[in-house]
Amino acid sequence: MVFAGGKSGEHQILRSETVAEMLRPQNTGVVLDGSFKVGLAWMLGGLGDIDIRNAGPVAHRGGATLMHNSQLIALPNHKLGVVVLANSANARPVVDEVATETLKLALEAKTGIRQPDKTKDDGREPSLSEEMLSLYPGHYETIAGTAKVTRSGDRLNAELFGKRFDLIARGDGQLGLRYRLLGMLPVSLGALSEVGLSRTRIHGRDVLYATTGSQNMLVGEKVMPTPIPNVWKARLGDYDVVNGDGDFTLPERVRLFERDGFLVLEATALKLSPVPLTLIANAIDDAELRILGVGRGKGETIRVVRVDGREYLAFSGYLMRKKSGL
């Protein structure tokens, strides 16, 4: 239907102009998006493991809800597409890789277009510049969670997911990731090992970009804590959600605490993920917090409201009451 300009069999499902608009980049004026392009419901160009070169436009759309993962990739110029589905919550890397590699083979079989050979590493590791050593340390709110970058002599380390990564210089002026098991044994990071990280300042924000394939995309922002008012310190502790009403995604545990000078709201919903949702925030005033970072779910607020004389925290439709005695 997409390759036929909106037509399926004898039926015109969508106007051809509508399909063309769906595949046209809609965010060309958004400076923070870098070279990442998105159409209407379609991601456009290489992203993560989806890296197909010399094929013209690459349109893709993944899906994941609890116990499934899916990926659809289309090459409109060559009328080639693939869909991969998996009934597994952990299959994201698999469906992306299978879909991408299948389409690369189909492209070569149909057109003779082969993917360029990967650049071989000469084994030499450039030294981190003094500018990098001074620029990068700090806290970053990223799409993967909060990362803390620290300097140790002429080295940089990043803590994320409770693990410690080395940040190493690359020949292109970006930083790469390296992980050593127990701090000694190098472990392959797969596609992550090919990601380049860089920092820049846009509209007063220190933002972090990841470059992979032919695109760079915004993945985080450097954030700074502000003083925590005493009224918010008094609100630290465990909370109950009082208006869950049998919600499937209802958090079993909610906690507000302080870490590294930030206020942190942590919610655990085991039916969704064993990994807690963690939001870091700064106080705007005595009744409102702003969630830090830029991107999906960032910049929102956690507010104090009063119902029948009792104080609650309000966020994302939930009302949360502090547990007594804590």
One Martini backbone bead per residue (centre of mass of N, CA, C, O) as a GRO file, in nm:
protein
  326
    1MET     BB    1   0.058   0.063  -0.021
    2VAL     BB    2   0.301   0.251  -0.001
    3PHE     BB    3   0.430   0.182  -0.287
    4ALA     BB    4   0.126   0.249  -0.425
    5GLY     BB    5   0.018   0.527  -0.317
    6GLY     BB    6  -0.232   0.400  -0.123
    7LYS     BB    7  -0.276   0.127  -0.271
    8SER     BB    8  -0.508  -0.166  -0.250
    9GLY     BB    9  -0.543  -0.289  -0.516
   10GLU     BB   10  -0.855  -0.128  -0.589
   11HIS     BB   11  -0.785   0.046  -0.332
   12GLN     BB   12  -0.793   0.375  -0.194
   13ILE     BB   13  -0.675   0.442   0.114
   14LEU     BB   14  -0.471   0.665   0.026
   15ARG     BB   15  -0.340   0.933  -0.064
   16SER     BB   16  -0.052   1.000  -0.224
   17GLU     BB   17   0.002   1.267  -0.070
   18THR     BB   18  -0.007   1.138   0.212
   19VAL     BB   19   0.226   0.941   0.185
   20ALA     BB   20   0.441   1.154   0.114
   21GLU     BB   21   0.409   1.311   0.382
   22MET     BB   22   0.490   1.077   0.574
   23LEU     BB   23   0.792   1.067   0.417
   24ARG     BB   24   0.838   1.353   0.525
   25PRO     BB   25   1.013   1.569   0.682
   26GLN     BB   26   0.894   1.749   0.992
   27ASN     BB   27   1.190   1.856   1.154
   28THR     BB   28   1.386   2.070   1.009
   29GLY     BB   29   1.343   2.317   1.241
   30VAL     BB   30   1.482   2.132   1.467
   31VAL     BB   31   1.774   2.174   1.617
   32LEU     BB   32   1.787   1.940   1.841
   33ASP     BB   33   1.763   1.695   1.619
   34GLY     BB   34   1.957   1.734   1.409
   35SER     BB   35   1.969   1.463   1.172
   36PHE     BB   36   1.709   1.374   1.275
   37LYS     BB   37   1.429   1.209   1.114
   38VAL     BB   38   1.067   1.272   1.084
   39GLY     BB   39   0.762   1.177   1.014
   40LEU     BB   40   0.449   1.024   0.986
   41ALA     BB   41   0.526   0.759   1.194
   42TRP     BB   42   0.816   0.790   1.072
   43MET     BB   43   1.133   0.688   1.052
   44LEU     BB   44   1.431   0.854   0.920
   45GLY     BB   45   1.679   0.666   0.874
   46GLY     BB   46   1.932   0.598   1.061
   47LEU     BB   47   1.906   0.379   1.368
   48GLY     BB   48   2.121   0.226   1.516
   49ASP     BB   49   2.090  -0.083   1.370
   50ILE     BB   50   1.960   0.099   1.144
   51ASP     BB   51   2.190   0.059   0.865
   52ILE     BB   52   2.136   0.186   0.536
   53ARG     BB   53   2.318   0.222   0.249
   54ASN     BB   54   2.264   0.352  -0.067
   55ALA     BB   55   1.907   0.360  -0.070
   56GLY     BB   56   1.801   0.601   0.034
   57PRO     BB   57   1.530   0.602   0.181
   58VAL     BB   58   1.460   0.524   0.536
   59ALA     BB   59   1.183   0.349   0.669
   60HIS     BB   60   1.065   0.327   1.016
   61ARG     BB   61   0.885   0.097   1.259
   62GLY     BB   62   0.840   0.038   1.587
   63GLY     BB   63   0.737  -0.207   1.848
   64ALA     BB   64   0.627  -0.201   2.211
   65THR     BB   65   0.425  -0.418   2.438
   66LEU     BB   66   0.564  -0.583   2.666
   67MET     BB   67   0.531  -0.900   2.487
   68HIS     BB   68   0.658  -0.728   2.234
   69ASN     BB   69   0.823  -0.708   1.903
   70SER     BB   70   0.887  -0.466   1.630
   71GLN     BB   71   0.968  -0.433   1.263
   72LEU     BB   72   0.968  -0.175   1.007
   73ILE     BB   73   1.112  -0.168   0.673
   74ALA     BB   74   1.167   0.086   0.412
   75LEU     BB   75   1.240   0.117   0.045
   76PRO     BB   76   1.096   0.320  -0.173
   77ASN     BB   77   1.294   0.325  -0.427
   78HIS     BB   78   1.281  -0.023  -0.426
   79LYS     BB   79   1.043  -0.177  -0.308
   80LEU     BB   80   1.139  -0.252  -0.004
   81GLY     BB   81   1.043  -0.487   0.263
   82VAL     BB   82   1.015  -0.545   0.630
   83VAL     BB   83   0.886  -0.783   0.880
   84VAL     BB   84   0.931  -0.816   1.241
   85LEU     BB   85   0.828  -1.061   1.487
   86ALA     BB   86   0.793  -1.080   1.861
   87ASN     BB   87   0.717  -1.284   2.159
   88SER     BB   88   0.907  -1.053   2.324
   89ALA     BB   89   1.054  -0.833   2.558
   90ASN     BB   90   1.380  -0.897   2.449
   91ALA     BB   91   1.377  -0.846   2.105
   92ARG     BB   92   1.483  -0.577   1.994
   93PRO     BB   93   1.767  -0.645   1.870
   94VAL     BB   94   1.669  -0.876   1.687
   95VAL     BB   95   1.460  -0.738   1.499
   96ASP     BB   96   1.654  -0.524   1.393
   97GLU     BB   97   1.872  -0.711   1.273
   98VAL     BB   98   1.700  -0.891   1.090
   99ALA     BB   99   1.574  -0.666   0.920
  100THR     BB  100   1.835  -0.532   0.819
  101GLU     BB  101   1.986  -0.778   0.695
  102THR     BB  102   1.763  -0.863   0.501
  103LEU     BB  103   1.753  -0.594   0.337
  104LYS     BB  104   2.043  -0.597   0.238
  105LEU     BB  105   2.014  -0.860   0.072
  106ALA     BB  106   1.777  -0.765  -0.106
  107LEU     BB  107   1.920  -0.522  -0.230
  108GLU     BB  108   2.148  -0.681  -0.365
  109ALA     BB  109   1.970  -0.879  -0.532
  110LYS     BB  110   1.809  -0.647  -0.694
  111THR     BB  111   2.066  -0.413  -0.744
  112GLY     BB  112   2.381  -0.459  -0.623
  113ILE     BB  113   2.380  -0.321  -0.353
  114ARG     BB  114   2.636  -0.261  -0.128
  115GLN     BB  115   2.782  -0.250   0.164
  116PRO     BB  116   3.006  -0.097   0.326
  117ASP     BB  117   3.287  -0.127   0.469
  118LYS     BB  118   3.422  -0.138   0.761
  119THR     BB  119   3.612   0.038   0.957
  120LYS     BB  120   3.923  -0.015   1.067
  121ASP     BB  121   4.093  -0.062   1.350
  122ASP     BB  122   4.432   0.024   1.440
  123GLY     BB  123   4.444   0.015   1.780
  124ARG     BB  124   4.453   0.313   1.834
  125GLU     BB  125   4.433   0.540   2.115
  126PRO     BB  126   4.337   0.829   2.170
  127SER     BB  127   4.369   1.105   2.344
  128LEU     BB  128   4.246   1.299   2.575
  129SER     BB  129   4.159   1.603   2.594
  130GLU     BB  130   4.142   1.871   2.798
  131GLU     BB  131   3.863   1.956   2.703
  132MET     BB  132   3.721   1.686   2.760
  133LEU     BB  133   3.805   1.660   3.064
  134SER     BB  134   3.642   1.936   3.133
  135LEU     BB  135   3.352   1.910   2.985
  136TYR     BB  136   3.207   1.622   3.077
  137PRO     BB  137   3.174   1.641   3.360
  138GLY     BB  138   2.878   1.507   3.514
  139HIS     BB  139   2.531   1.530   3.468
  140TYR     BB  140   2.300   1.308   3.284
  141GLU     BB  141   2.000   1.322   3.106
  142THR     BB  142   1.873   1.031   2.956
  143ILE     BB  143   1.716   0.780   2.772
  144ALA     BB  144   1.865   0.567   2.994
  145GLY     BB  145   1.926   0.782   3.211
  146THR     BB  146   2.141   0.850   3.467
  147ALA     BB  147   2.457   1.009   3.423
  148LYS     BB  148   2.799   0.983   3.549
  149VAL     BB  149   3.077   1.196   3.502
  150THR     BB  150   3.428   1.127   3.549
  151ARG     BB  151   3.751   1.222   3.662
  152SER     BB  152   4.081   1.039   3.613
  153GLY     BB  153   4.295   1.227   3.520
  154ASP     BB  154   4.316   1.099   3.177
  155ARG     BB  155   4.014   1.007   3.249
  156LEU     BB  156   3.686   0.869   3.166
  157ASN     BB  157   3.374   0.812   3.342
  158ALA     BB  158   3.066   0.610   3.341
  159GLU     BB  159   2.751   0.596   3.512
  160LEU     BB  160   2.529   0.316   3.427
  161PHE     BB  161   2.315   0.085   3.545
  162GLY     BB  162   2.546   0.033   3.771
  163LYS     BB  163   2.777   0.094   3.566
  164ARG     BB  164   3.114   0.106   3.432
  165PHE     BB  165   3.252   0.331   3.194
  166ASP     BB  166   3.451   0.403   2.932
  167LEU     BB  167   3.581   0.703   2.793
  168ILE     BB  168   3.680   0.730   2.455
  169ALA     BB  169   3.871   0.818   2.208
  170ARG     BB  170   3.830   0.932   1.876
  171GLY     BB  171   3.917   1.021   1.550
  172ASP     BB  172   3.637   1.220   1.527
  173GLY     BB  173   3.602   1.371   1.827
  174GLN     BB  174   3.471   1.149   1.982
  175LEU     BB  175   3.304   0.932   2.199
  176GLY     BB  176   3.345   0.619   2.351
  177LEU     BB  177   3.258   0.288   2.455
  178ARG     BB  178   3.372   0.094   2.749
  179TYR     BB  179   3.380  -0.245   2.887
  180ARG     BB  180   3.475  -0.391   3.209
  181LEU     BB  181   3.493  -0.670   3.368
  182LEU     BB  182   3.580  -0.599   3.682
  183GLY     BB  183   3.777  -0.378   3.536
  184MET     BB  184   3.936  -0.586   3.309
  185LEU     BB  185   3.736  -0.726   3.104
  186PRO     BB  186   3.659  -0.707   2.791
  187VAL     BB  187   3.336  -0.607   2.652
  188SER     BB  188   3.106  -0.633   2.425
  189LEU     BB  189   2.861  -0.377   2.292
  190GLY     BB  190   2.821  -0.385   2.007
  191ALA     BB  191   2.658  -0.124   1.873
  192LEU     BB  192   2.771   0.071   2.097
  193SER     BB  193   3.073   0.074   1.991
  194GLU     BB  194   2.974   0.274   1.734
  195VAL     BB  195   2.913   0.504   1.918
  196GLY     BB  196   2.905   0.859   1.917
  197LEU     BB  197   2.999   1.120   2.142
  198SER     BB  198   2.857   1.457   2.192
  199ARG     BB  199   2.895   1.807   2.263
  200THR     BB  200   2.659   2.086   2.296
  201ARG     BB  201   2.531   2.425   2.244
  202ILE     BB  202   2.171   2.495   2.272
  203HIS     BB  203   1.987   2.736   2.382
  204GLY     BB  204   2.149   2.700   2.669
  205ARG     BB  205   2.208   2.388   2.616
  206ASP     BB  206   2.366   2.093   2.732
  207VAL     BB  207   2.413   1.855   2.482
  208LEU     BB  208   2.366   1.509   2.381
  209TYR     BB  209   2.515   1.308   2.124
  210ALA     BB  210   2.441   1.043   1.888
  211THR     BB  211   2.639   0.856   1.657
  212THR     BB  212   2.479   0.665   1.390
  213GLY     BB  213   2.563   0.621   1.106
  214SER     BB  214   2.382   0.891   0.942
  215GLN     BB  215   2.311   0.979   1.247
  216ASN     BB  216   2.213   1.233   1.480
  217MET     BB  217   2.108   1.230   1.829
  218LEU     BB  218   1.930   1.309   2.095
  219VAL     BB  219   2.016   1.183   2.448
  220GLY     BB  220   2.089   1.454   2.623
  221GLU     BB  221   2.152   1.639   2.940
  222LYS     BB  222   2.305   1.867   3.121
  223VAL     BB  223   2.288   1.880   3.482
  224MET     BB  224   2.183   2.087   3.766
  225PRO     BB  225   2.168   2.150   4.086
  226THR     BB  226   1.953   2.272   4.335
  227PRO     BB  227   1.840   2.386   4.603
  228ILE     BB  228   1.675   2.233   4.875
  229PRO     BB  229   1.402   2.278   5.022
  230ASN     BB  230   1.277   2.205   5.329
  231VAL     BB  231   0.990   2.121   5.235
  232TRP     BB  232   1.111   1.885   5.055
  233LYS     BB  233   1.268   1.730   5.270
  234ALA     BB  234   0.998   1.656   5.427
  235ARG     BB  235   0.894   1.470   5.166
  236LEU     BB  236   1.065   1.247   5.208
  237GLY     BB  237   0.983   0.917   5.080
  238ASP     BB  238   0.714   0.711   5.092
  239TYR     BB  239   0.448   0.614   4.857
  240ASP     BB  240   0.101   0.623   4.779
  241VAL     BB  241  -0.138   0.525   4.554
  242VAL     BB  242  -0.489   0.643   4.556
  243ASN     BB  243  -0.579   0.624   4.213
  244GLY     BB  244  -0.552   0.342   4.050
  245ASP     BB  245  -0.803   0.153   3.986
  246GLY     BB  246  -0.653  -0.115   3.863
  247ASP     BB  247  -0.404  -0.043   3.727
  248PHE     BB  248  -0.169  -0.213   3.550
  249THR     BB  249   0.067   0.028   3.598
  250LEU     BB  250   0.083   0.022   3.894
  251PRO     BB  251   0.276   0.115   4.139
  252GLU     BB  252   0.426  -0.047   4.415
  253ARG     BB  253   0.652   0.188   4.424
  254VAL     BB  254   0.721   0.506   4.590
  255ARG     BB  255   0.999   0.747   4.575
  256LEU     BB  256   1.149   1.019   4.764
  257PHE     BB  257   1.479   1.151   4.697
  258GLU     BB  258   1.827   1.209   4.753
  259ARG     BB  259   2.080   1.281   4.483
  260ASP     BB  260   2.338   1.474   4.421
  261GLY     BB  261   2.120   1.723   4.478
  262PHE     BB  262   1.873   1.569   4.386
  263LEU     BB  263   1.552   1.500   4.302
  264VAL     BB  264   1.390   1.170   4.337
  265LEU     BB  265   1.166   0.978   4.137
  266GLU     BB  266   1.055   0.644   4.222
  267ALA     BB  267   0.911   0.382   4.012
  268THR     BB  268   0.754   0.056   4.061
  269ALA     BB  269   0.655  -0.174   3.780
  270LEU     BB  270   0.666  -0.509   3.736
  271LYS     BB  271   0.473  -0.548   3.485
  272LEU     BB  272   0.674  -0.375   3.305
  273SER     BB  273   0.942  -0.355   3.504
  274PRO     BB  274   1.229  -0.410   3.703
  275VAL     BB  275   1.288  -0.121   3.626
  276PRO     BB  276   1.289   0.174   3.743
  277LEU     BB  277   1.144   0.479   3.743
  278THR     BB  278   1.357   0.770   3.689
  279LEU     BB  279   1.332   1.104   3.828
  280ILE     BB  280   1.480   1.414   3.789
  281ALA     BB  281   1.483   1.714   4.007
  282ASN     BB  282   1.376   2.051   4.052
  283ALA     BB  283   1.293   2.323   4.229
  284ILE     BB  284   1.075   2.592   4.180
  285ASP     BB  285   0.916   2.551   4.452
  286ASP     BB  286   0.713   2.451   4.722
  287ALA     BB  287   0.497   2.307   4.478
  288GLU     BB  288   0.734   2.245   4.250
  289LEU     BB  289   0.858   2.027   3.996
  290ARG     BB  290   1.125   1.973   3.759
  291ILE     BB  291   1.195   1.776   3.505
  292LEU     BB  292   1.481   1.670   3.374
  293GLY     BB  293   1.557   1.740   3.055
  294VAL     BB  294   1.528   1.613   2.710
  295GLY     BB  295   1.221   1.494   2.598
  296ARG     BB  296   1.060   1.231   2.680
  297GLY     BB  297   0.908   1.336   2.983
  298LYS     BB  298   1.034   1.606   2.988
  299GLY     BB  299   0.955   1.904   3.171
  300GLU     BB  300   0.782   1.815   3.377
  301THR     BB  301   0.556   1.794   3.661
  302ILE     BB  302   0.554   1.810   4.023
  303ARG     BB  303   0.278   1.839   4.244
  304VAL     BB  304   0.114   2.012   4.496
  305VAL     BB  305  -0.180   1.892   4.662
  306ARG     BB  306  -0.515   1.946   4.798
  307VAL     BB  307  -0.725   1.702   4.978
  308ASP     BB  308  -0.910   1.738   5.237
  309GLY     BB  309  -0.634   1.867   5.376
  310ARG     BB  310  -0.439   1.691   5.205
  311GLU     BB  311  -0.126   1.589   5.094
  312TYR     BB  312  -0.008   1.572   4.749
  313LEU     BB  313   0.126   1.410   4.474
  314ALA     BB  314   0.132   1.512   4.126
  315PHE     BB  315   0.147   1.259   3.853
  316SER     BB  316   0.026   1.137   3.570
  317GLY     BB  317  -0.267   1.122   3.738
  318TYR     BB  318  -0.142   1.081   4.009
  319LEU     BB  319  -0.190   1.020   4.359
  320MET     BB  320   0.040   1.093   4.635
  321ARG     BB  321   0.094   0.950   4.959
  322LYS     BB  322   0.245   0.972   5.242
  323LYS     BB  323   0.373   0.771   5.458
  324SER     BB  324   0.334   0.695   5.768
  325GLY     BB  325   0.624   0.730   5.973
  326LEU     BB  326   0.849   0.848   5.733
   0.00000   0.00000   0.00000
